[in-house]
């Protein structure tokens, strides 16, 4: 039989508790590779990282749904009917991942939230919402040249129209300053991923120090204090 004290221990001392890491970067920037390298998150099926962060990645769910529907993943070659069907699956993927994220938040679990970063307001709103719930937030901005982004998009399984790749890449570059102001120097990493290679030790160290860092958010501190008091009683 599972005891209450076991549940409390698991919640309060869960690895990555109350930590949210956002990744941002245009299509083809290599965010999955970066997350795998820095946090030990599996690239193929991002579920939970070695640092205890749950993966929040709509694109992976989207790719799975596309394959199950027999549409393939080369979006840029889809005709109007298939493209419309793919967009409906995109909505479904967002719904599925949204429900999973709600469960993670309810459990106060740490999260690694994948995104392109082309919409700064969306990330700002999500960050503010998580902070109100007690989360400390961090961003890893994965940068590449436009040339590299286009080459990787052309070579990967789920290809996007070149126009979208260019648009998102430009948006991310314009939003970089906003993200720096939004997260602050101590809670943001800018990673050059123009070449897939091992990152400098100080980069990996900085990323993992955030996960191991004592929680700063007063909302989370109050929750943990209450849970520990309940455990003692």
Secondary structure, DSSP 8 states (H G I E B T S, - for coil): ---HHHHHHHHHT-TTTTEEEEEE--TTS-HHHHHHHHH---SSS--B-TTS-EEE-HHHHHHHHHHHTT--S-GGG--HHHHHHHHHHHHHHHHHHHHHHHHHHHTT--EEEE-----HHHHHHHHHHHHHTT-EEEEEEEE--HHHHHHHHHHSSS---HHHHHHHHHHHHHHHHHHHHHH-GGGEEEEE-SS-----HHHHHHHHHHHHS----HHHHHHHHHHHHHHH-
